């Protein structure tokens, strides 16, 4: 319903009917543009076991629900039938069988009440809903509509006329969510299920950082070899230290692969630095510092390494949350 059509109708409440897909809806719009009533009957239970909307079942459900939904909207809006000044109904785009139900019901009702009937574009209705939500929203704007199999970009002028700038031939965005949710076993409809899952999910960033931190801690266990003369224990401490170093190195490789592209060079450089430090410099340096039996210099060196590792975690690893 464009601005010219609205101006041609008398001032007063209008009944709107929508049956373009899998929801039977009716609303009462007041003379001032306010929504007096909005009643929606969902068909989720009908289509859930199929993982998507079945057109024939949708049409049958509309036939069963449309009269009850319209009566509920009229009651909720506290309007009398003879106070209505017109009826608006979705004429497309949408499922053919579902649209026929709403159109025929609206035609019969308009004929019986002697009211004008206006066919409404489903896509135009999506655009108009922005001003129902916020009447002060600027009338001249760019509008993106993603509805069913339609992804359209419009330029809307000050006269409330929409000019199509471009569109795609994509399948319905909602069906993509439904299919994805079905693969994950989340049920139908997929959009709300995936949205809830996204809000309750936890970041995996710590899971990627933990092996690096644990590996670096194990690598300094080589200092324990200076406290024993048992050959088996010395070998144990050396093996544990080099195992930790290896774990840290491998973790850095994965962090480098999974990090954003602009950080790959930085993480790669740190990876090489840590590899050389853990595999060669650290054991030699600790052994040299503790050769006279005084472990204080070796402990100070280990503390410096810990500080470097902490800075590496805070300023580098901590910045890598997920691939954008």
C-alpha positions as CSV (number, residue, x, y, z in Angstrom):
1,X,0.0,0.0,0.0
2,X,1.7,3.2,-1.1
3,X,1.2,6.7,0.1
4,X,-1.3,7.5,-2.7
5,X,-3.5,4.5,-1.8
6,X,-3.5,5.5,1.9
7,X,-4.5,9.0,1.1
8,X,-7.5,7.7,-1.0
9,X,-8.9,5.7,1.9
10,X,-11.1,7.3,4.6
11,X,-9.5,8.0,8.0
12,X,-10.2,5.2,10.4
13,X,-9.0,1.7,11.5
14,X,-7.8,-0.7,8.8
15,X,-7.8,-4.5,9.0
16,X,-4.6,-6.1,7.7
17,X,-4.4,-9.8,6.7
18,X,-1.2,-11.7,6.0
19,X,-0.8,-15.4,4.8
20,X,2.2,-15.3,2.5
21,X,4.1,-18.2,4.1
22,X,3.8,-20.2,7.4
23,X,2.2,-17.7,9.7
24,X,-1.5,-16.6,9.7
25,X,-1.6,-13.0,10.9
26,X,-4.1,-10.2,11.3
27,X,-3.7,-6.6,12.6
28,X,-5.7,-3.5,13.2
29,X,-4.0,-0.2,12.2
30,X,-5.5,2.9,13.8
31,X,-6.2,6.2,11.9
32,X,-3.0,7.7,13.4
33,X,-0.9,4.8,12.2
34,X,-0.7,3.1,15.5
35,X,-1.0,-0.7,15.8
36,X,-4.1,-1.4,17.8
37,X,-3.9,-5.2,17.6
38,X,-1.5,-7.8,16.1
39,X,-2.3,-11.5,16.3
40,X,-0.1,-14.2,14.8
41,X,-0.7,-17.9,14.6
42,X,2.5,-19.9,14.1
43,X,2.8,-23.2,12.2
44,X,6.0,-24.3,13.7
45,X,4.4,-27.5,15.1
46,X,3.0,-28.3,11.6
47,X,6.4,-28.1,9.7
48,X,8.8,-29.0,12.5
49,X,9.1,-32.7,11.6
50,X,9.9,-31.9,8.0
51,X,12.6,-29.4,8.8
52,X,11.1,-26.7,6.6
53,X,7.8,-25.2,5.3
54,X,5.6,-27.6,3.3
55,X,3.4,-25.4,1.1
56,X,0.4,-27.6,1.0
57,X,0.3,-28.0,4.8
58,X,0.8,-24.3,5.2
59,X,-2.3,-23.6,3.0
60,X,-4.4,-26.0,5.0
61,X,-3.3,-24.5,8.3
62,X,-4.2,-21.0,7.0
63,X,-7.7,-22.2,6.2
64,X,-8.1,-23.6,9.7
65,X,-6.8,-20.5,11.5
66,X,-7.6,-17.4,9.4
67,X,-11.1,-16.7,10.8
68,X,-10.0,-17.2,14.4
69,X,-7.0,-14.9,13.9
70,X,-9.1,-12.1,12.3
71,X,-11.7,-12.3,15.1
72,X,-9.0,-12.2,17.7
73,X,-7.5,-9.1,16.1
74,X,-10.8,-7.3,15.9
75,X,-11.5,-8.2,19.6
76,X,-8.0,-7.2,20.8
77,X,-8.2,-3.9,18.9
78,X,-11.6,-3.1,20.4
79,X,-13.1,-2.0,17.1
80,X,-16.5,-2.8,15.6
81,X,-16.9,-4.2,12.2
82,X,-18.8,-1.1,11.0
83,X,-16.0,1.1,12.2
84,X,-13.4,-0.4,9.8
85,X,-12.7,1.8,6.7
86,X,-10.8,-0.7,4.6
87,X,-9.0,-4.1,4.4
88,X,-5.5,-4.7,3.3
89,X,-4.2,-8.1,2.4
90,X,-0.9,-9.5,1.2
91,X,-1.1,-10.2,-2.6
92,X,2.5,-11.4,-3.0
93,X,5.2,-12.5,-3.2
94,X,4.8,-15.7,-1.3
95,X,3.5,-19.3,-1.5
96,X,0.7,-19.4,-4.1
97,X,-1.6,-21.6,-2.1
98,X,-1.1,-19.7,1.1
99,X,-1.7,-16.3,-0.6
100,X,-5.0,-17.6,-2.1
101,X,-6.4,-18.3,1.3
102,X,-5.8,-14.8,2.6
103,X,-6.8,-13.1,-0.6
104,X,-10.1,-15.0,-0.9
105,X,-11.0,-14.5,2.7
106,X,-10.2,-10.7,2.5
107,X,-12.2,-10.4,-0.8
108,X,-15.3,-12.1,0.8
109,X,-15.0,-10.0,4.0
110,X,-14.6,-6.8,2.0
111,X,-17.6,-7.6,-0.2
112,X,-19.8,-8.5,2.8
113,X,-18.9,-5.3,4.7
114,X,-18.9,-3.1,1.7
115,X,-15.3,-2.0,2.3
116,X,-12.5,-1.1,-0.1
117,X,-9.8,-3.9,-0.5
118,X,-6.2,-3.1,-1.1
119,X,-3.5,-5.6,-2.2
120,X,-0.2,-5.1,-0.4
121,X,3.3,-6.2,-1.6
122,X,4.9,-8.4,1.0
123,X,8.2,-6.7,0.5
124,X,6.7,-3.2,0.7
125,X,5.1,-4.2,3.9
126,X,8.5,-5.1,5.4
127,X,9.8,-1.7,4.4
128,X,6.7,0.1,5.9
129,X,7.1,-1.7,9.2
130,X,10.2,0.4,10.0
131,X,8.0,3.5,10.3
132,X,5.5,1.6,12.4
133,X,8.3,0.9,14.8
134,X,9.7,4.4,14.7
135,X,7.5,7.1,13.0
136,X,10.3,9.6,13.1
137,X,12.6,7.5,11.0
138,X,13.8,9.5,8.0
139,X,11.5,8.8,4.9
140,X,14.5,9.0,2.5
141,X,16.8,6.1,3.1
142,X,18.4,3.0,1.7
143,X,16.5,-0.2,2.6
144,X,17.7,-3.8,2.6
145,X,15.0,-6.4,2.5
146,X,15.8,-10.1,3.2
147,X,12.6,-12.0,3.1
148,X,11.9,-15.5,1.8
149,X,13.8,-15.9,-1.4
150,X,14.1,-12.2,-1.8
151,X,17.2,-10.2,-1.0
152,X,16.5,-6.7,-2.4
153,X,18.2,-3.3,-2.0
154,X,15.9,-0.3,-2.4
155,X,16.2,3.5,-2.4
156,X,13.2,5.1,-0.7
157,X,12.5,8.7,-1.5
158,X,10.7,11.4,0.5
159,X,7.4,10.5,-1.3
160,X,7.6,7.0,0.3
161,X,8.2,5.3,-3.1
162,X,10.7,2.5,-3.2
163,X,13.1,2.2,-6.2
164,X,14.8,-1.2,-6.6
165,X,18.6,-0.8,-6.8
166,X,19.5,-4.5,-7.1
167,X,18.6,-8.0,-6.0
168,X,19.9,-11.5,-5.9
169,X,18.5,-14.9,-6.8
170,X,19.5,-16.5,-3.6
171,X,17.4,-19.2,-1.9
172,X,15.5,-18.1,1.2
173,X,17.9,-17.0,4.0
174,X,15.5,-18.6,6.5
175,X,15.8,-22.0,4.7
176,X,19.6,-21.8,5.1
177,X,19.2,-21.4,8.8
178,X,16.7,-24.3,8.9
179,X,19.1,-26.6,7.0
180,X,22.0,-25.6,9.1
181,X,20.0,-26.1,12.3
182,X,18.8,-29.5,11.1
183,X,22.4,-30.6,10.5
184,X,23.2,-29.6,14.0
185,X,20.1,-31.3,15.5
186,X,18.7,-28.0,16.8
187,X,15.1,-28.5,15.4
188,X,12.8,-26.1,13.6
189,X,12.7,-23.2,13.0
190,X,16.5,-22.9,12.7
191,X,16.9,-19.1,13.0
192,X,15.8,-18.7,16.6
193,X,17.7,-21.9,17.6
194,X,20.9,-20.8,16.1
195,X,20.5,-17.3,17.6
196,X,20.1,-18.8,21.1
197,X,23.1,-21.0,20.5
198,X,25.2,-18.1,19.4
199,X,24.3,-16.1,22.6
200,X,25.1,-18.9,25.0
201,X,28.3,-20.1,23.3
202,X,31.7,-19.7,24.9
203,X,34.9,-18.5,23.2
204,X,37.4,-21.2,22.3
205,X,40.3,-18.7,22.5
206,X,41.5,-20.0,25.9
207,X,41.4,-23.6,24.7
208,X,43.9,-22.6,22.0
209,X,46.1,-20.6,24.5
210,X,46.2,-23.2,27.3
211,X,48.6,-25.7,25.5
212,X,51.0,-22.8,24.9
213,X,51.0,-21.7,28.6
214,X,51.1,-25.3,29.9
215,X,54.0,-26.1,27.5
216,X,56.0,-23.1,28.5
217,X,55.6,-24.0,32.2
218,X,56.8,-27.5,31.5
219,X,59.8,-26.3,29.6
220,X,61.3,-24.6,32.7
221,X,61.1,-27.9,34.6
222,X,64.6,-28.5,33.3
223,X,65.8,-26.6,36.4
224,X,64.8,-29.7,38.4
225,X,67.7,-31.6,36.8
226,X,70.1,-29.5,38.9
227,X,68.7,-30.7,42.2
228,X,69.4,-34.5,41.7
229,X,72.3,-36.8,40.9
230,X,70.0,-39.6,39.8
231,X,70.5,-40.2,36.1
232,X,66.9,-41.4,35.7
233,X,65.5,-38.2,37.3
234,X,67.8,-36.0,35.2
235,X,66.5,-37.7,32.0
236,X,63.0,-37.3,33.3
237,X,63.3,-33.6,33.8
238,X,65.0,-33.1,30.5
239,X,62.3,-35.1,28.7
240,X,59.6,-33.2,30.5
241,X,61.1,-29.8,29.6
242,X,61.6,-30.7,25.9
243,X,58.0,-32.2,25.8
244,X,56.7,-28.8,27.1
245,X,58.8,-26.9,24.6
246,X,57.4,-29.1,21.8
247,X,53.9,-28.6,23.0
248,X,54.3,-24.8,23.1
249,X,55.9,-24.8,19.6
250,X,53.1,-26.9,18.0
251,X,50.5,-24.7,19.7
252,X,52.2,-21.6,18.2
253,X,51.9,-23.2,14.8
254,X,48.1,-23.7,15.1
255,X,47.7,-20.1,16.5
256,X,49.7,-18.8,13.5
257,X,47.4,-20.8,11.1
258,X,44.2,-19.7,12.8
259,X,45.1,-16.1,13.4
260,X,43.8,-13.2,11.3
261,X,46.0,-12.6,8.2
262,X,47.4,-9.3,9.4
263,X,48.9,-11.2,12.5
264,X,50.3,-14.2,10.7
265,X,53.8,-12.6,10.2
266,X,53.9,-11.5,13.8
267,X,52.9,-14.8,15.3
268,X,55.2,-16.6,12.9
269,X,58.1,-14.5,14.1
270,X,57.3,-15.1,17.7
271,X,56.8,-18.8,17.0
272,X,60.4,-19.0,15.6
273,X,61.8,-17.0,18.5
274,X,60.1,-19.1,21.1
275,X,61.2,-22.3,19.3
276,X,64.9,-21.3,19.3
277,X,64.7,-20.0,22.9
278,X,63.0,-23.1,24.3
279,X,65.0,-25.7,22.4
280,X,68.6,-24.3,22.6
281,X,69.1,-21.1,24.6
282,X,67.1,-22.0,27.7
283,X,68.7,-25.3,28.7
284,X,72.2,-24.0,28.0
285,X,71.6,-20.6,29.8
286,X,70.1,-22.3,32.9
287,X,72.9,-24.9,33.1
288,X,75.6,-22.1,32.7
289,X,74.0,-19.9,35.4
290,X,73.7,-22.8,37.9
291,X,77.1,-24.3,37.3
292,X,78.6,-23.1,40.6
293,X,75.7,-24.4,42.6
294,X,74.1,-20.9,43.0
295,X,70.6,-21.1,41.5
296,X,69.7,-17.5,42.1
297,X,70.9,-16.3,38.7
298,X,69.1,-19.2,37.0
299,X,65.9,-18.5,38.9
300,X,66.2,-14.8,37.9
301,X,66.6,-15.9,34.3
302,X,63.6,-18.1,34.5
303,X,61.6,-15.2,35.9
304,X,62.6,-13.1,32.9
305,X,61.5,-15.8,30.6
306,X,58.2,-16.0,32.5
307,X,57.8,-12.2,32.1
308,X,58.4,-12.5,28.3
309,X,55.9,-15.3,28.1
310,X,53.3,-13.3,30.0
311,X,53.8,-10.3,27.7
312,X,53.6,-12.6,24.7
313,X,50.3,-14.0,26.0
314,X,48.8,-10.5,26.8
315,X,49.9,-8.6,23.7
316,X,49.9,-11.3,21.1
317,X,48.0,-14.5,21.9
318,X,45.4,-12.6,23.9
319,X,44.6,-10.5,20.8
320,X,43.8,-13.6,18.7
321,X,40.2,-14.4,19.6
322,X,38.8,-16.0,16.4
323,X,39.1,-15.8,12.7
324,X,37.1,-12.9,11.3
